[in-house]
Amino acid sequence: MTLLPGRIATVFGGRRWRSLAPLAVLIVLCILIAIANPNFIELRNLVRLANSAAVPLTLAMGLTFIILMGSIDLSVEGTLSVSAMVVVLLAANDSNGNDYGWWAVLAAIASGTIMGLISGLVQTTLRIPSFMATLGMWFIGLGLSVYMLGGSAIRLNDASIRDLALHRFLGLPLAVWVAIGAFLLAAVIQYYTRLGRHILAIGGDEDVTKLSGVNVTRVRITAFALAGFFFGISGVLAAAQLGQSHAVIGDGRLFAAVTAVVVGGTALTGGEGGVVNTLIGVLIVTVLANGMILLGISPYVQQTVQGLMIIAAVALSLDRVRLRIVK
Amino acid sequence: MNETFSIRRIFEGKWTQGAIPLILLVGLLLIIEIAAPGFMTGETLALLFANTAVLFILATGVTFAILLGGIDLSIQAVASLASVMLAQLLPSLGFAAFPVAILSGLVFGILSGIVHVKLRVPSFVATLATGGVVTGLALWVSNGRAITIEEGGREKTAWINATIAGLPMVVLISAVIGIASFLALRYTRFGRQAIAVGAGEPAAWAAGINVDRTKIIAFAASGMLAAIAGVVLAARLSSGSPVLANQLLLPAIAAVIVGGTAITGGLGGVARTAVGALIISIVRIGMTFVGVNIFLENMVFGAVLIAAVAITIDRSKIAVIK
C-alpha cells in the first residue's frame, strides 16, 4: 500500500500509536474548540454535552459488540423507533388511555431486545450477511413504529419517565447516569464475561473460534439480542428527552453510532477495539457537533463531517495487509 | 436422505432462479386482472411503467454495484442531492442544470468507488459514509428545506412529464437507460469484467482484469443513474428536497434482489432488475388496492428483502457469513 494514510499510519508505529490516536484527537479537538470559543468549557455547556452524548453512547455500546464480531447492525434506527414507540404508547400519552408507568419502559427495552434477537436469528438461521438482514429489520422496525403511531407525533405525558431527561442527580440529568450505567454494563460484559470474550474471538477469527468449541451461532444471536437491548434503552432515553415519539425519531442515529464506533478505533473487520474505544468515539462525535454549533457552522454540515470522519478513521485503522479482497 | 427434492434444492437450481421472478410477475398481473378486470389495458400499463420508472433507474444503478458483490447505500442521498441541485440551479442555469445535477451524481459515485477501492473500505461502509457526506451537502445547499421548481423552471422540466405517442417520456427515458445498461453489461469489456469480478474476484484479478478500475466504473454508473433518477423525480414532483428519495433506498435494493440478482455478485443483470422493479411496483399498488395501511409498506418490503436475499444468495461463495 503506497497510499498516504497507510504510510502515515506506518510512520507512527502502527498499532500502539493507533490505539492512542482517538484519545489524542479528542484532546486536541477539545483544546482547539476551547481556544476558539471559551464558552465550550463552561459547566453549562459540559452538562449539555453530556446530555447530548447519552443516547449515542447507549446506542454505540450495543453496536460495538456487533462490529467487534466483524458484523454490522443497520437496524439501529428501526429498533430505536420501535422502542420509543412502545414506551410512548404504553405509558401515559395523549393518544390512548394506557398508563402502565415503568412497565412501559420494561416493555420497550424488551421489544428492542426481541428486534435484536430476530436480527440474530435471521442472520444465523437463514445464513445471510448481517448488513442485509439488519437492512431488512431497519425498515420493518421503522414501518411498524410509524404504523402504530399513525404517522403522527404522540406526546409522552408520564412524569416519572420524563424525569429521565428533566430530573438531575449531582448536576447531571438522569439520562446521562443511565448512559454511564450502560457503559459500565457493556464494559463488564466485554471484559469479564464469557460472552464478551467469545464475541472478540469471533471477530478475530470465526473458524478458529468454532474449532475451539464455541457455539458461534448462539454467541451471534446473543450478541444481536444484547445490541437490541441497548438500542431499546436508548429508545426510551430518546423518547424521554424529546417528550414524544414520531416517525423520524431515529433519523441520523445510525450514522452517528457507526461514526462513533469506527472513530473510536474499533476495526470493522472485527476482533479489535471495544467499549472504551467507543466511549472516546462518542465523545469525539459529540464534542465536534457541539463545537460546530458554538463556532456557528451550519448544523446541516454535520453529516458531511461525520461521513468524512468514517472514511478517514476506517482508512487509518484497517489492517489492510491482511485484506486483498474488500467487498 | 430425501434431501434431493427439498424446496431449498429447487430454489437453488440455476434456471429456477431466473424464472421465479418472471413467474411471480405474471402471476401478480393475472391476480390483479382477475380482481379488477381492465387492468391490462394500454393506459393503465403505461401508468404502471411511468410509476416504476424512477425506481427502475435507481435499481439499475445499484445493480452494477451488487453484480460486483458490493452494495451502494448512497443512492437515495445522491438522488436527493441531484433533485436539490436541479431545483436550485434551474432559474440561473436553465437547461444546463440537468447535466450539472447528473454530473454531481457521477462525481460522488466515483468518490464512493475510490474510497472503497483505494482505501480498502467495505462498500457498505464506504457508501454509507459518502451517503452521509452527500446528505449533509444537500441539506446545506437547500438550507434543510424543500425547493419548489417555479413556473419558469417548470417550462424546462415539462419535457420529462410529456407523453410521446401515448408513452410517457419517463418510460422512454428508463427504457433507454435500461437498454444501454443491458448492452453495457453484456457486450462491453467493462460489463464482462464486472461480471467476472462479481463471480470470483481472485480469479478475475489473476486473469489480469483491472479490478479496481472496474469497481470504480460500476460505482460511478450507480451514482450517475441515481442522479438521473433524482432529476426525473424532481421534474415529476416539481420540487427538490434533501430527503426526496429517502424512501427509495429499500425498494430499489429489494427490486434488484427480488429480480434475481444475488448479493454475492456475478449472477443477475438489468433485465432481472426490470422484472424486480415491476414486481415491487405492483406489490405496492396491490397493497393500496387491498387496503393495507401505507405505513406498513416498509415492513412488507423489509421482509421481502430478507426473504429474497435468503433465496438468491450463493452461500458457497462466502466462507464465513458475517
Interface residues (C-beta under 8 A of the other chain):
Chain A: M1 L3 P5 M69 G70 S71 I72 V122 Q123 L126 R127 I128 P129 S130 F131 M132 A133 L135 G136 M137 W138 F139 I140 L142 G143 L144 V146 Y147 G150 G151 E206 D207 F255 V258 T259 V262 L268 G270 S298 Y300 V301 Q302 Q303 T304 V305 Q306 G307 L308 I310 I311 V314 A315 L318 R320 L323 R324 I325 V326 K327
Chain B: G69 G70 I71 V115 H116 V117 K118 L119 R120 V121 P122 S123 F124 V125 A126 L128 A129 T130 G131 G132 V133 V134 T135 G136 L137 L139 W140 N143 G144 E201 P202 W205 L250 I253 I263 G265 N293 F295 L296 E297 N298 M299 V300 F301 G302 A303 L305 I306 V309 A310 I313 R315 I318 A319 V320 I321 K322
